[in-house]
Amino acid sequence: MLNKQLFPLLLICIAVAVSTTTGASNTAAEDAILTCNMVYSSLEPCLGYVLGGELTVSPECCSGIKSILNAERTRADRERTCTCIKSVGSTSTAIPISRAAQLPGLCKANISFKISPDVDCSKTI
């Protein structure tokens, strides 16, 4: 069960997901096949862990991370993934960001950027 204090953060994440996919386009990420909705949908099983309601990362969360990595075909896809995650991270507090940053290691997934509100997504490999 999610902590009631973190519920507003979940609502912010959902609002960002909707506004990001219906708002302005990104520069190099315009050529990306992946969308923020795809990224958010794949990462939804991770919210319980990131928001502190679950003590361990679910297999569904790790599967979601790996499905995004498998779908990333181009640098534009990787940049779009980074931008989507960064947009949510920029509205979060330090605790969820630090928990989100642990996910790639816990899921044994190599991502091309650091999960941080300060990451420069244009430098993703």
Sequence and secondary structure as in RCSB ss.txt:
>XXXX:A:sequence
MLNKQLFPLLLICIAVAVSTTTGASNTAAEDAILTCNMVYSSLEPCLGYVLGGELTVSPECCSGIKSILNAERTR
ADRERTCTCIKSVGSTSTAIPISRAAQLPGLCKANISFKISPDVDCSKTI
>XXXX:A:secstr
   GGGHHHHHHHHHHHHHHHHS   SGGGG S  HHHHHHHHGGGHHHHTTS SS  HHHHHHHHHHHHH  SH
HHHHHHHHHHHHHHTTS HHHHHHHHHHHHHTT   SS  STT  GGG  
